[in-house]
Amino acid sequence: MERWGNVSLWMEQISPSISARPSLQTNISADIAIIGGGFTGLWSAYYLKKQAPEKRIVLLEAETVGFGASGRNGGWLMGELANQDTLLAGLSDQDKHQAHALIHGIPDEVANVLASEKIDCDYKKGGVLYVAARYPEQLPRLKALHQHFQQEGYLDTDFQWLEKAQLDQQLNIKSSQGALYSPHCARIQPAILARGLADVLEAMGVEIYEQSKVLKWQPGLVTTKQGSVQCEWVIPAVEAYGHELKNAIIPLKRYHLPVQSLIIATEPLSQEIWDSIGLEQGQVFSDFSRQVTYGQRTADNRMVFGARGGYQFNGKLRTCFDLTDEEVNLRRNIMIELFPQLSKSKITHAWGGNLAMSRKFHPHVIKDLTHKFVTAGGYGGEGVGATNLAGRTIADLVLGKQSNLTRMPWVVASNTLKELRMWEREPIPYLGYKAVIQSFDREDKVLSNPNSKKTKRYLVSKFADFMESFLS
């Protein structure tokens, strides 16, 4: 019990109700075997079973549902995809609008499932605020992003510019200068969503085996320590954990680079503090720095706040998320820069998780007819929402359906994983990551210091722009 509660704030909140399901203990047959009990696997199973209730679906999870990234994130359910405008660049205006509608519709689609399946995961769709704050250089960068969105054909209702007075009506951040608001985002308690989906799946007839780590998979056969599943289709829904699949028919580790996100949470805050901050409608927020910050007000009135994490040499997964004092303090210090009234608030939880980046820095879904598998990944931090879109797409691909989903550019059309760009071999990813992150850290340190000279601020910012260009 303690093991699951230590995963994150989210898992601790529901830990009394968590008991691991039995592991796979024999050899069985099924139509579809899903590797991984995170959101990709759960949503894929849900939409497959909805459309084809006669199919026997088996889901194998190495630990327990919610143990991985699905129970460790910041609780943003976004109607966005990582680097989506690069992904959609080749589409006609009509096709772009269709893609925008599918992407932006993710939170509402999830809300419909929550209502129909009676899952209460603290869903509240208040939108997202990208705020220019902490230092003045954020303002022109954020305004340039707004102009980019307008040029890409987004509607004013998709991304609305808020002047400081308008922003203050929703969120009070020190030194704020304005914000970009999108309604296409909700806050949730992600562990409740993951566990709730698993319960729904079992009621639908999906077989879930926990503590059943997959040791090997090949076309038509998935093997664990004590059993196996013979099947027609395999869905490796493993994201960063693909690095642990040593005996896979396709080396997923070359396509998904594990990185870590790191998050803290305060004690429940008083109503007086929240009156001074805002976020009454469930809005989530980020200051527009390259530290990639993200925060939300939880249902029990905590501030959950995260920022960009790390990368370990050779894509090694981080297994211990007892955050160091330095890791906690970096996030706490930025949070207090934004909200000085939290300086005396206690940090009660600190955790992190492994997620995956694709080499093209946007997500993908692929059906490999030769090896009879369908997979998705590379969500780049937007996975809480993007997995829902991926799950719907995976279901259509497995069932051989032609749909708006299967025609979208995140589906690799050639039906082979080899069409994805592989990551370079070490030490190139590690050295590249270190160089980029050091430039971002340097920029943040210089720009957040009001005494930094103008020339120095300009040079470090331009260098960070240059380094960021490698991520697009």
C-alpha positions as CSV (number, residue, x, y, z in Angstrom):
1,M,0.0,0.0,0.0
2,E,2.8,2.4,1.0
3,R,4.5,1.7,-2.3
4,W,1.6,3.1,-4.4
5,G,1.0,6.0,-2.1
6,N,4.6,7.2,-2.5
7,V,4.2,7.6,-6.2
8,S,2.7,11.1,-6.1
9,L,0.2,13.4,-4.3
10,W,-2.4,12.0,-6.7
11,M,-1.7,8.4,-5.8
12,E,-1.4,9.1,-2.1
13,Q,-4.9,10.6,-2.2
14,I,-6.4,7.4,-3.3
15,S,-3.9,4.9,-1.9
16,P,-6.3,3.4,0.7
17,S,-8.4,2.1,-2.3
18,I,-5.5,0.7,-4.2
19,S,-4.9,-3.0,-4.2
20,A,-3.0,-4.6,-7.1
21,R,-4.9,-6.8,-9.4
22,P,-3.7,-10.4,-9.8
23,S,-0.8,-11.0,-12.2
24,L,-0.9,-13.2,-15.3
25,Q,-0.2,-16.7,-14.2
26,T,-0.8,-18.8,-17.3
27,N,-0.8,-18.9,-21.1
28,I,-3.9,-17.4,-22.7
29,S,-5.2,-16.3,-26.0
30,A,-6.8,-13.0,-26.9
31,D,-7.6,-10.8,-29.9
32,I,-5.6,-7.9,-28.6
33,A,-2.8,-7.6,-26.1
34,I,-2.0,-4.2,-24.6
35,I,1.3,-3.6,-22.9
36,G,1.0,-0.9,-20.3
37,G,-1.7,0.3,-18.0
38,G,-1.2,4.1,-18.5
39,F,-3.5,6.4,-20.3
40,T,-2.6,5.2,-23.8
41,G,-3.3,1.6,-23.0
42,L,-6.5,2.4,-21.0
43,W,-8.0,4.7,-23.7
44,S,-7.1,2.2,-26.5
45,A,-8.8,-0.6,-24.6
46,Y,-11.9,1.6,-23.9
47,Y,-12.5,2.7,-27.5
48,L,-11.7,-0.8,-28.8
49,K,-14.2,-2.4,-26.5
50,K,-16.8,0.2,-27.2
51,Q,-16.6,-0.4,-30.9
52,A,-16.0,-4.2,-30.8
53,P,-17.4,-5.6,-27.6
54,E,-16.9,-9.2,-28.9
55,K,-13.1,-8.8,-28.9
56,R,-11.1,-10.4,-26.1
57,I,-8.7,-7.7,-24.9
58,V,-6.0,-8.3,-22.3
59,L,-4.0,-5.4,-20.7
60,L,-0.7,-6.1,-19.0
61,E,0.8,-3.7,-16.5
62,A,4.2,-4.1,-14.9
63,E,3.2,-2.4,-11.6
64,T,-0.3,-1.0,-11.0
65,V,-2.5,1.3,-13.1
66,G,-1.4,4.8,-12.4
67,F,2.1,3.9,-11.3
68,G,3.8,5.5,-14.4
69,A,3.4,8.9,-16.0
70,S,-0.4,8.7,-15.8
71,G,-0.3,9.0,-12.1
72,R,2.7,11.4,-11.8
73,N,1.9,14.4,-14.1
74,G,0.7,17.9,-13.3
75,G,-3.0,17.2,-13.9
76,W,-3.4,19.3,-17.1
77,L,-5.9,17.8,-19.6
78,M,-4.9,19.8,-22.7
79,G,-6.5,20.1,-26.1
80,E,-3.1,20.6,-27.6
81,L,-0.3,18.4,-29.1
82,A,3.4,19.0,-28.7
83,N,4.7,21.1,-31.6
84,Q,1.4,20.7,-33.4
85,D,1.8,23.5,-35.9
86,T,4.9,21.8,-37.3
87,L,2.9,18.6,-37.5
88,L,0.0,20.3,-39.3
89,A,2.1,22.5,-41.6
90,G,1.5,20.6,-44.8
91,L,-2.3,20.6,-44.5
92,S,-4.7,22.7,-46.4
93,D,-6.6,25.4,-44.5
94,Q,-9.7,23.1,-44.4
95,D,-7.8,20.2,-43.2
96,K,-6.1,22.3,-40.6
97,H,-9.4,23.5,-39.2
98,Q,-10.5,19.9,-39.0
99,A,-7.3,18.9,-37.2
100,H,-7.7,21.9,-34.8
101,A,-11.3,20.8,-34.0
102,L,-10.1,17.2,-33.2
103,I,-7.2,18.4,-31.0
104,H,-9.2,21.1,-29.2
105,G,-12.1,18.8,-28.6
106,I,-10.0,16.4,-26.4
107,P,-11.2,17.9,-23.1
108,D,-14.9,17.8,-24.1
109,E,-14.5,14.2,-25.3
110,V,-13.0,13.2,-22.0
111,A,-15.8,15.0,-20.2
112,N,-18.4,13.0,-22.1
113,V,-16.7,9.8,-21.1
114,L,-16.5,10.9,-17.4
115,A,-20.2,11.7,-17.4
116,S,-21.3,8.5,-19.1
117,E,-19.1,6.2,-17.0
118,K,-19.6,8.2,-13.8
119,I,-15.9,8.9,-13.1
120,D,-15.4,11.8,-10.7
121,C,-11.8,12.9,-11.1
122,D,-12.2,16.6,-10.1
123,Y,-12.5,17.6,-13.8
124,K,-12.9,21.3,-14.2
125,K,-12.5,23.0,-17.6
126,G,-11.3,26.5,-16.8
127,G,-8.8,26.8,-19.7
128,V,-5.1,27.6,-19.6
129,L,-3.3,30.9,-19.0
130,Y,0.1,31.5,-20.5
131,V,1.4,34.5,-18.6
132,A,4.1,37.0,-19.3
133,A,5.7,37.4,-15.9
134,R,8.9,37.4,-13.8
135,Y,10.8,39.4,-16.4
136,P,9.9,41.7,-19.3
137,E,11.4,39.7,-22.1
138,Q,8.5,37.3,-21.8
139,L,6.0,39.8,-23.1
140,P,7.3,40.2,-26.8
141,R,7.8,36.4,-27.0
142,L,4.3,35.7,-25.9
143,K,2.8,38.3,-28.2
144,A,4.8,36.8,-31.1
145,L,3.3,33.4,-30.2
146,H,-0.2,34.9,-30.4
147,Q,0.6,36.4,-33.8
148,H,1.8,33.0,-34.9
149,F,-1.4,31.4,-33.9
150,Q,-3.4,34.0,-35.8
151,Q,-1.3,33.3,-38.9
152,E,-1.9,29.5,-38.5
153,G,-5.6,30.0,-38.8
154,Y,-6.6,29.6,-35.1
155,L,-9.8,31.5,-34.1
156,D,-9.8,34.3,-31.5
157,T,-11.8,32.0,-29.3
158,D,-9.0,29.5,-29.4
159,F,-6.3,31.9,-28.2
160,Q,-7.3,35.2,-26.7
161,W,-5.0,38.0,-25.7
162,L,-5.6,39.3,-22.1
163,E,-4.2,42.6,-21.0
164,K,-3.0,42.8,-17.4
165,A,-6.3,44.1,-16.1
166,Q,-8.2,41.2,-17.8
167,L,-5.7,38.7,-16.5
168,D,-6.0,40.0,-12.9
169,Q,-9.6,39.0,-13.0
170,Q,-8.6,35.4,-13.3
171,L,-5.1,35.2,-11.8
172,N,-2.9,37.5,-9.8
173,I,0.8,36.9,-10.6
174,K,3.6,39.3,-9.4
175,S,5.0,41.3,-12.3
176,S,2.5,40.0,-14.8
177,Q,2.2,41.9,-18.1
178,G,-0.5,40.1,-19.9
179,A,-1.5,36.6,-20.9
180,L,-2.6,34.3,-23.7
181,Y,-5.8,32.4,-22.8
182,S,-7.0,29.2,-24.3
183,P,-10.3,27.5,-23.2
184,H,-9.2,24.1,-24.4
185,C,-7.8,22.7,-21.1
186,A,-9.1,21.2,-17.9
187,R,-7.6,20.4,-14.6
188,I,-8.1,16.8,-13.3
189,Q,-6.9,14.4,-10.6
190,P,-5.1,12.1,-13.0
191,A,-4.7,9.0,-10.7
192,I,-8.5,8.9,-10.2
193,L,-9.0,9.1,-13.9
194,A,-6.6,6.2,-14.5
195,R,-8.0,4.0,-11.8
196,G,-11.5,4.9,-12.8
197,L,-10.9,3.9,-16.4
198,A,-9.5,0.6,-15.3
199,D,-12.5,-0.2,-13.2
200,V,-14.8,0.7,-16.2
201,L,-12.7,-1.5,-18.5
202,E,-13.1,-4.5,-16.2
203,A,-16.8,-4.0,-16.0
204,M,-16.8,-4.0,-19.8
205,G,-15.0,-7.3,-19.9
206,V,-11.4,-6.2,-20.5
207,E,-8.9,-8.4,-18.6
208,I,-6.3,-6.4,-16.6
209,Y,-3.3,-8.1,-15.1
210,E,-1.1,-6.0,-12.8
211,Q,2.4,-6.7,-11.6
212,S,2.9,-8.5,-14.9
213,K,6.0,-7.0,-16.5
214,V,6.4,-7.9,-20.1
215,L,9.7,-9.6,-20.8
216,K,9.4,-10.1,-24.5
217,W,7.0,-9.4,-27.3
218,Q,7.0,-10.5,-30.9
219,P,4.3,-10.7,-33.6
220,G,1.3,-12.5,-32.0
221,L,2.9,-13.2,-28.7
222,V,3.5,-11.3,-25.5
223,T,5.4,-13.0,-22.7
224,T,5.6,-12.2,-19.0
225,K,7.5,-14.0,-16.2
226,Q,4.7,-16.4,-15.4
227,G,2.5,-16.4,-18.5
228,S,1.9,-15.3,-22.1
229,V,-0.8,-13.9,-24.4
230,Q,-1.1,-15.2,-27.9
231,C,-3.0,-12.6,-29.9
232,E,-3.7,-11.1,-33.3
233,W,-2.7,-7.6,-32.5
234,V,-0.2,-6.1,-30.0
235,I,-0.5,-2.5,-28.7
236,P,2.8,-1.5,-27.0
237,A,1.5,1.5,-24.9
238,V,4.8,2.0,-23.0
239,E,6.0,5.5,-23.9
240,A,9.3,6.1,-21.9
241,Y,9.1,2.6,-20.5
242,G,9.9,1.2,-24.0
243,H,13.5,1.4,-22.9
244,E,12.9,-1.5,-20.6
245,L,11.5,-3.8,-23.4
246,K,14.9,-5.4,-24.2
247,N,13.4,-8.3,-26.2
248,A,11.0,-6.4,-28.4
249,I,10.7,-7.1,-32.1
250,I,11.1,-3.4,-32.7
251,P,13.6,-1.4,-30.5
252,L,11.2,1.3,-29.4
253,K,13.9,2.9,-27.3
254,R,15.5,4.3,-30.4
255,Y,12.3,6.3,-31.1
256,H,11.3,7.5,-27.6
257,L,13.7,9.4,-25.5
258,P,12.9,9.3,-21.8
259,V,13.0,12.6,-19.9
260,Q,11.7,13.5,-16.5
261,S,9.2,16.0,-15.2
262,L,9.5,17.2,-11.5
263,I,6.6,18.6,-9.5
264,I,5.9,19.9,-6.0
265,A,2.7,20.6,-4.0
266,T,1.9,22.8,-1.1
267,E,-0.2,22.1,1.9
268,P,-3.9,23.1,1.5
269,L,-3.9,26.9,1.4
270,S,-6.4,29.2,3.2
271,Q,-9.2,30.9,1.4
272,E,-7.5,34.2,2.1
273,I,-4.5,33.1,0.1
274,W,-6.6,31.8,-2.7
275,D,-8.6,35.1,-2.8
276,S,-5.3,36.8,-3.4
277,I,-4.3,34.4,-6.2
278,G,-7.5,33.5,-8.1
279,L,-8.0,30.4,-10.3
280,E,-11.6,30.0,-9.0
281,Q,-12.8,28.4,-12.3
282,G,-10.2,25.6,-12.5
283,Q,-7.8,27.5,-14.8
284,V,-4.3,26.1,-15.0
285,F,-1.3,28.4,-15.7
286,S,2.3,28.7,-16.9
287,D,4.7,31.6,-16.9
288,F,6.1,32.0,-20.4
289,S,9.7,31.1,-19.7
290,R,11.8,28.2,-21.1
291,Q,11.7,26.6,-17.6
292,V,8.4,25.1,-18.8
293,T,6.4,25.8,-15.7
294,Y,2.9,24.5,-15.0
295,G,0.6,24.9,-12.1
296,Q,-3.0,24.3,-10.9
297,R,-5.2,24.8,-7.9
298,T,-6.3,21.3,-6.8
299,A,-9.8,20.4,-5.6
300,D,-8.4,20.3,-2.0
301,N,-6.9,23.8,-2.4
302,R,-3.2,23.0,-2.8
303,M,-0.9,24.6,-5.3
304,V,0.6,22.0,-7.6
305,F,3.6,23.5,-9.5
306,G,6.1,21.8,-11.8
307,A,8.9,22.8,-14.1
308,R,11.1,21.2,-16.7
309,G,13.0,18.1,-15.3
310,G,16.0,16.2,-16.6
311,Y,17.5,13.5,-18.8
312,Q,19.8,10.7,-17.8
313,F,22.6,9.3,-20.0
314,N,21.6,6.7,-22.5
315,G,17.9,7.3,-21.8
316,K,18.1,5.6,-18.4
317,L,14.8,5.7,-16.6
318,R,14.7,7.5,-13.3
319,T,13.4,5.1,-10.7
320,C,13.9,7.1,-7.5
321,F,11.8,10.3,-7.4
322,D,12.8,11.4,-3.9
323,L,13.6,14.9,-5.2
324,T,16.8,16.6,-3.9
325,D,16.7,19.9,-2.0
326,E,18.0,21.6,-5.2
327,E,15.2,20.1,-7.3
328,V,12.5,21.1,-4.8
329,N,14.0,24.6,-4.3
330,L,14.2,25.4,-8.0
331,R,10.5,24.9,-8.3
332,R,9.6,26.5,-5.0
333,N,11.7,29.6,-5.8
334,I,10.0,30.1,-9.1
335,M,6.6,29.6,-7.5
336,I,7.4,32.2,-4.9
337,E,8.6,34.6,-7.5
338,L,5.2,34.4,-9.0
339,F,3.3,34.2,-5.7
340,P,5.2,35.8,-2.8
341,Q,2.4,35.1,-0.5
342,L,3.3,31.4,-0.6
343,S,6.8,32.0,0.9
344,K,5.7,30.5,4.3
345,S,3.5,27.7,2.8
346,K,4.8,24.2,3.5
347,I,5.8,21.9,0.6
348,T,4.2,18.6,1.5
349,H,4.8,16.6,-1.7
350,A,7.5,16.3,-4.3
351,W,7.6,13.8,-7.1
352,G,8.4,13.2,-10.7
353,G,7.8,10.9,-13.7
354,N,9.3,9.6,-16.9
355,L,7.8,10.7,-20.2
356,A,9.0,10.4,-23.8
357,M,10.1,12.7,-26.5
358,S,10.1,11.8,-30.2
359,R,13.0,12.9,-32.4
360,K,10.6,15.2,-34.4
361,F,9.3,16.6,-31.1
362,H,5.6,15.8,-31.8
363,P,3.5,12.7,-31.1
364,H,2.8,9.9,-33.5
365,V,0.5,6.9,-34.0
366,I,1.6,4.0,-36.2
367,K,0.2,0.7,-37.5
368,D,2.8,-1.8,-38.5
369,L,1.1,-4.4,-40.7
370,T,4.3,-6.5,-41.0
371,H,4.6,-7.1,-37.3
372,K,0.9,-6.7,-36.4
373,F,1.2,-3.9,-33.8
374,V,-0.1,-0.4,-33.3
375,T,1.7,2.0,-31.0
376,A,1.7,5.7,-30.1
377,G,3.9,8.0,-28.1
378,G,6.2,11.0,-28.1
379,Y,3.6,13.2,-26.4
380,G,6.2,15.6,-25.0
381,G,4.3,16.5,-21.8
382,E,0.8,16.8,-23.3
383,G,0.1,13.1,-22.8
384,V,-2.8,13.4,-20.3
385,G,-5.0,14.7,-23.2
386,A,-3.1,13.5,-26.2
387,T,-3.4,9.9,-25.1
388,N,-7.2,10.1,-25.5
389,L,-6.8,11.2,-29.1
390,A,-4.2,8.4,-29.6
391,G,-6.5,5.8,-28.0
392,R,-9.3,6.7,-30.4
393,T,-6.9,6.6,-33.3
394,I,-5.4,3.2,-32.3
395,A,-8.9,1.7,-32.0
396,D,-9.8,2.7,-35.6
397,L,-6.4,1.5,-36.9
398,V,-6.7,-1.9,-35.2
399,L,-10.3,-2.4,-36.4
400,G,-9.3,-1.4,-40.0
401,K,-11.5,1.7,-40.0
402,Q,-11.0,4.7,-42.2
403,S,-11.9,7.8,-40.3
404,N,-10.9,11.5,-39.8
405,L,-8.6,10.3,-37.1
406,T,-6.7,7.8,-39.2
407,R,-6.2,10.5,-41.9
408,M,-4.5,12.9,-39.6
409,P,-0.8,13.7,-40.0
410,W,0.1,12.2,-36.5
411,V,-0.6,8.8,-38.1
412,V,2.5,7.6,-40.0
413,A,1.1,6.7,-43.4
414,S,3.7,4.1,-44.5
415,N,2.7,1.5,-41.9
416,T,6.2,1.0,-40.7
417,L,7.9,2.3,-37.5
418,K,11.1,2.8,-39.5
419,E,9.5,6.0,-41.1
420,L,9.9,7.7,-37.7
421,R,13.2,9.5,-37.2
422,M,15.5,7.7,-34.7
423,W,17.4,9.4,-31.9
424,E,21.1,9.7,-32.4
425,R,23.3,7.4,-30.4
426,E,24.9,8.6,-27.2
427,P,26.6,10.8,-26.2
428,I,24.9,13.1,-28.8
429,P,21.5,13.2,-27.0
430,Y,23.0,13.7,-23.6
431,L,25.5,16.4,-24.7
432,G,22.8,18.1,-26.7
433,Y,20.3,18.1,-23.8
434,K,22.9,19.5,-21.4
435,A,23.8,22.3,-23.8
436,V,20.2,23.3,-24.5
437,I,19.2,23.2,-20.8
438,Q,22.3,25.1,-19.7
439,S,21.5,27.9,-22.1
440,F,17.9,28.0,-20.8
441,D,19.1,28.0,-17.1
442,R,21.5,30.8,-17.9
443,E,18.9,32.8,-19.6
444,D,16.5,32.4,-16.7
445,K,19.1,33.4,-14.2
446,V,20.1,36.5,-16.1
447,L,16.7,37.7,-17.1
448,S,15.1,37.2,-13.7
449,N,17.8,39.5,-12.2
450,P,16.7,43.1,-12.7
451,N,20.3,44.3,-12.3
452,S,21.5,42.4,-15.4
453,K,22.8,44.7,-18.1
454,K,20.7,45.2,-21.2
455,T,23.4,43.9,-23.6
456,K,23.9,40.8,-21.5
457,R,20.2,40.1,-21.4
458,Y,19.9,40.5,-25.1
459,L,22.8,38.1,-25.9
460,V,21.8,35.3,-23.5
461,S,18.2,35.5,-24.8
462,K,19.3,35.3,-28.4
463,F,21.5,32.4,-27.7
464,A,18.6,30.6,-25.9
465,D,16.5,31.3,-29.0
466,F,19.2,29.6,-31.1
467,M,19.4,26.6,-28.9
468,E,15.6,26.3,-28.7
469,S,15.5,26.1,-32.5
470,F,16.9,22.6,-32.2
471,L,13.7,21.5,-30.5
472,S,11.4,22.3,-33.4
